[in-house]
């Protein structure tokens, strides 16, 4: 079983920060980055494997296809059995937080900047 | 013989002394101590008009030296206002007596047939009957005022043809039409919604109405079926809610703007800020203050934050 870590974010600095943090806890393998929801969706539509494991860090405000649009589309392609989505956003807007409850695919709503402790938990949980 | 002891104040306008004395005598046969004011000319009545209200009834000869006929009857009725006018006439003028009644006189008496009994009956009957007429007139006036002076615009329309049968002053004021311009026009002159249904099911409807200057207003309309001049009609009360709707829209648009601002703060302003926080954390963790790459990103993020704050301040000024 292959384990994939997706970072879907249009902000390159934010992506670098997440990648560096993953490096700090020694997670290097299986990381793929996407600039927007559309690229990530197109990739999943083609390459999604039922037997693989997907951990997705999803930003909300992105061009082309934002986080919400991605969630709406991707739920028809992937299953929550092998896919876990963490919304990772700069937003502290209550409306955004409440909206996440509408998607069963979402494991957690995380406000940026991400805390290394959360990454460690994720690493242990999925044995990355 | 019965004599009425109640107080009667009577005006007699009669230029013929013989006729007057006869009448005075007949009155005195049935009424004890009547007050009789004798006037010989219309001009005398006109001079006396401020005191007419203290009298109970007026007897009027139909031909006076200074005025006669319809003109005399109309002028006297104007002065008499709330007291009955009984016309006195001879056989030759009989047809005119009827016309006087049509004009508003309360009764007529033929001089040739006059006697104390008919005269007394006429006095008592007309005074009492006129009291009731005054009451009816007052109640009619009250209802008319309730319609005419209601602060709420009211239409009465024909239920079948939707023609406007009546409008009140508030209606003229709101829609800026004169009453004459609206009477007999279709209500669709004002009610501009395609479906103008008046059935029994819906009693409050929000509609678009058009004023004379073509300006559109939003109105909340309530109506009821009534009978107007023996025809099925609909009475419609219109409540101009344009201002409240505009006010509501304004509040809603402000709410949208506030939500936009919250979104901008969260997504645009906070994005570079979270990067700065994230980078500082990394610098602390790795103790790599000399990491050129991280410092470059830090600088870039601070610039972005400054830019987005400037952008928002400019947007707020444009609002």
Interface residues (C-beta under 8 A of the other chain):
Chain A: X11 X13 X14 X16 X17 X20 X21 X24 X60 X61 X89 X90 X91 X92 X93 X95 X96 X111 X112 X113 X114 X116
Chain B: X259 X262 X263 X265 X266 X267 X268 X270 X271 X273 X274 X275 X277 X278 X279 X281 X282 X285 X286 X297 X300 X301
